[in-house]
Amino acid sequence: MPHTNITFIGLGIMGLPMAEHLLAGGNRVTVHSRTRAKAETLLAAGAAWTDSPADAVRDAGFVFICVTDTPDVEKVLFGDRGVAAAAKRGTIIVDHSTISPGATKEFAAKLSQQGVALLDAPISGGDVGAKNATLSIMCGGSRDTFDRTLPLLKLMGKTITHCGPSGAGQLTKLVNQVLTLNTLYAVCESMALVKAGGLDPATVLAAIGAGAGKSWQLENLGPKIAAGDFAPGFMVDLAQKDLRLVLEQAAASHVTLPGSERIHELFKIVQGMNGGRQGTQALFRAMQPQ
């Protein structure tokens, strides 16, 4: 596709490398974040800065958002000097945040009234996937909007799926989080048994890593747990937000998710140990004698 004017809002652990890939793809990128310092590497590489979402999107054909929670997306879109105040007809907004599927549907309907399309496109793959442009991107919205955005999504992700209408991408991401965090729970339990049994973690990981227990969580976070490395690729506080959304969706759908409920409680323990900004592998800490 021809190079285009792109806005990227939200330059955190995931957003910054994603915006870098869009810029490296030859696009004209304008950025906005709550903290300008996070944008310095992008600005040095040729991106432009604006002081508000509204200013950032005036000439944009595509607007990418990667912020924390549903209220944050709502503020970016509809708050004072928000995107909706300046987005021109035909603009496509791509929301990479993980938020409420129901709220996403409401946002999409509201934006459509002014001729603006919303593609919910939450992501999975952690900071490693964001840096390597190998993210899994789960999209909800019209097929036409997805097809028009796909060339840009390919600059950031490897597995890109149209999951259905508006909100379907967000719901798929919640399904992903159930699987991911329950797998992490199993990895942490396994590593707790390794530690208690006096086994060598590296030997155990090599022995089980190619068998039926193989998983992304084991391969990437197992060694970090063994080393006591709790630096964030994906923070506990963000996982808790996602679990809140999962449990809200489960309650609304009359589904019981006991594993997710248990993990939510264990993460509360980690947060009480000042671990909210640690990586999700810090779940292991809640399984250790205090």
N, C-alpha and C positions, 0 to 999 in steps of 0.2 A: 504494500500500500504506500501511497506517497507520504512523505514526512508531514506531520501535522502538529498543530498547537495542542499541547497537553498541559493540564494542571495536575499537580500531585499535592494532596493535603494530608499531613501526618507523616513525620519522618522518624519513627521509632526504630526498634530493632529490626522489624520487617520492612517498614515503609522506605527507609533510606536506601537499602540495596535495590529494592524494586524500582525506585525512581532513577537510580543510577543506570539500570538496564535500559529503561525507556530513553534516557538521554544518550546512552551509548549507541542506541539504535538509530541515531540521527534525527530524533524529533526535537522540536523546540519545547522545552519544559520550563514551566513556571511553578514555583513551590511556595507553600505556606505551612508553617508549623507554629505551635505555641512558643517554641524556643528557637530563635533564629540561629543560634550557635550550631544546632544539629544540621543546618543546611550548608555549612561552610564548604564542605568538600564538593557538594553539588554546585554551589555558586562558583567555586574555583574552576570547575569543569565546564562552565558555560550556562548553567541554569539561571533563571531570573527569580527574584524574590518580590513578594508583595506582602502588605501588612494585614490583609484580610482575605477570607475566602471569596468575597464578592469581587474584589480587585483582581484576584488571581484567575477568575474564570471568564472575564469579559470577552476574550478572544479565543477561548478554548473550544475545540471540537469534542474533546474527551476530558472528563474530570475524574481522577482517581482519588479515593478516600481510604485511608488506613488508620483508624483511630480505635479507641478502646471499647466503648460500650454504646448501647442504644441512645442514651441521652446525648452522648458526644456527637454521634452522627446527626441526630436531630438538630443540634445546635449548629453544626457545620452547614447543614442544608437550609434550615429555616430560621436560624437565630439572627441577631443584629449583624448586618453586613455578611449574611450567609450566601451560599451558592445560589439559592433560588432567586435572590434579589437581582442577580445579574446574568444568570445563564440564558443564553439566547435559544430560540426555538431550534430544535434539531440536535442540541447538545446531548451527549451520552454520559451519564454519571455511573461510574463503576465503584461499588462499595466493597472493599476488601476486608472491612471490619467483620467481626463475628458478633451479630446482634440478633434481636428477636425476629423470627420469621413473620409474626403478625404485624409488628411495627414496620417491617420492610414493605409489606403489601400496602400499608397505609401511605408510606412515603412515596411509593411508586405511583399510586393513584393520584396523589396530590400533585406530584411533578408532571404527570401526564396532562393535567389540565392546562399547563403552559407550554406543552409541546416538547417536554424534556423527558428522556427515557432513563430509567434506572435499571442497572444490571447488578443484582447482588452476586458477589463473586468472592466469598470467603476463601481462605487459603490454608493449606496444611503443608508442613515440611520443615517448620522451624527456621531459625536464623541460617542454618546451613542451606536449606532449600532456597531461601531468599537470596543469599549470596551467590549461589551457583545457578540460579535461574532454573531450578528443577522443581518448583512448587507444584502441588496439586491444587487446581483452582476449580471450585464447584459453583456453577453459575445458574441463576434463576432470572427469568425475564423472557421477552419475546425472542423467537429464533432469529429474526432479522437483526435485532440489537446485538445478540451474541455473535452472529456471523460478521457484523461490521467491526466488532471489537476484537475478534479472535487474533488477527495479526499482531496486535499490541500485547495481548495476553501471552502470546508465544514468546515474547521477549523476556518474560518473567517466569513462565511455568513450563512444565513438561507434560503433565497430564491435565488436560483442560476439558471439562465435561459440561454440556448443557443438560441440566437436571430437570428442567420443567419451567413453569411460569414463575412469576415473581414470588419470592420467599422460598422456592424449592432449593436454591443454593444454600441458604442459611439453614434450612432443616437438614440438608445433607451434611453440612458441617457439624451440626449437633450430633448426628449419628456417628460421624468420624470421631468426635471427641469422646463419646461413650466407649468406642473401641480402643482409641489411643490411651485414654487414662486408665481403663481397666487393665489393659496390657501392661502399662507402667506399674500398676499396683502389683501385678503378678511378678514383674521383674524385681521390684523392691522386696517382696516377700522372699523371693528366691535368694537375693543377695543377703538378706538378713540371716537365712539359713546357712549360706556360705560362711558368713562372718562368725556365727555362733559355733559352727562346726570346725573352725580353724583351717578351712580349705584355702588354697591359693586362688584368688579371684581370677587371675589371668588364665590359669589352667582350666578352671571350670568354664569360663566364657568360651575358650577355644573348643572345649569338649562338647558343649551344648549349642554353640552358635550356628552350627550347620545342620542341626537336627530339627525335630518337630517344634521345638520351642523357639526357633529363630524368629526374630521380629526386629523392626526398626528401633523400637524402644530398647531392646536388649543390646543390639549392636552399637547404638549411639550413646545410650545413657548408662548401660551396665558398667563400662569402664570408668565413667565419671563417678558413679556411686562407689565403686571400689576404691577410687583415689580420694574420696571425700571432696570432690569438686562439685560444688553446687552453684557455680556461676550460671546465670540465666541464658538459655536459648529461648525458652518460653517460660515466663514467670508464674509462680504459684498464684499470685493475685489474679492474673489473667485466666488461669485454669479454673479458679474459683468462680469467676464471672461466667465462664462458659458452662460450668456445672450448674450454676443457678439457672441459666437459660434452659439447659437440658431438663432439669427437674421441674421447671415451670411448664415446659412443653409436655413432659410426661404426665403431670397432674391434669393438664387440660385434655390430654388424650386418654386418660384413665389407664395409664400403663405404670407398672411398678418396676423400679430400677434399683434394687437393693445394693448392687455393687457401686453404682454411681453415688448413692446416698452415703455409703461407707467412706468412699474416697473423699467426698465433700467434708465429712466430719474429720478425717485425718488431716486434710489440708488446713482445717481450722486450728488444729494443734500446731502445725508448722508455722502458721501465721502468728500464733501466740508465742512462738519462739523467735519472733522477729525474722521469720523466713519468707515473708510475703513477696519480696523482690528477688528471692533465689529462684533457680531453675526448678522445674517440676520434679526433677529427680530428688529434690529435698523431701519428697514424700517419704523417702527412706528414713529420715530423721524421726518421724512419728512412730516408727517401729522399733526404735532403740530404747534401752533402759534410760530413764532420766535421772 
